[in-house]
Amino acid sequence: MSVFEDGDVVLGKSVVEISVLVLNASYEAINVCTLKRAMKMIVKGVARTEEATEWEIHSPTISLKIPSVIRLVNYVHIPHCVVKFSRKNVFIRDQYICQYCEKLFHLPMLTIDHVVPRSRGGETVWDNVATACKKCNTKKGNRTPREARMFPKRSPKAPSILTYLYLNRHFRTYDSSWTKYLYII
């Protein structure tokens, strides 16, 4: 049974645009999924609604409130919950701010800078990349921060899953009911 089709609209948004926070059975935030995926998990009995909106979805046999937070019924062991390394996630971690001139830029004006250049043994990992505008990245070039006298605003490091979900809320639909699960003030 399909709960939704991708073109369906709920609350004025496509079902693939509405985000739902997923908690482990221990109430630990582990993911953000679409409303469509959340509803499938609820209908299959894999998850239960923890927080819901005032809106309901009706089918011929069932009526459910639209969830904003769901919790898995069974605990899923996640050995080490890490944020996947990607260009997009580096920009989200750095909040689209050049780490050298500290200015906010639109995506086309941003690049990924290797703090220690790859030609000097630097790797493409969380701890060695920073968001840089094109001008600053060109100015720094193939030099270390010390040689270029350009130091990143913050030392780059891998974000925790909670930090990632918190930062990502600015770029996705975000519900205030998530705050108590993400420890956001």
Sequence and secondary structure as in RCSB ss.txt:
>XXXX:A:sequence
MSVFEDGDVVLGKSVVEISVLVLNASYEAINVCTLKRAMKMIVKGVARTEEATEWEIHSPTISLKIPSVIRLVNY
VHIPHCVVKFSRKNVFIRDQYICQYCEKLFHLPMLTIDHVVPRSRGGETVWDNVATACKKCNTKKGNRTPREARM
FPKRSPKAPSILTYLYLNRHFRTYDSSWTKYLYII
>XXXX:A:secstr
  S  TT EETTEETTT EEEEE TTS EEEEEEHHHHHHHHHHTSEEEEEEEEEEEE SS EEEEEEEEEESS 
   SS      HHHHHHHTTTB TTT  B  GGGEEEEESS GGGT  SSGGGEEEEEHHHHHHHTTS HHHHT 
  SS      HHHHHHHHGGGS   GGGHHHHT  
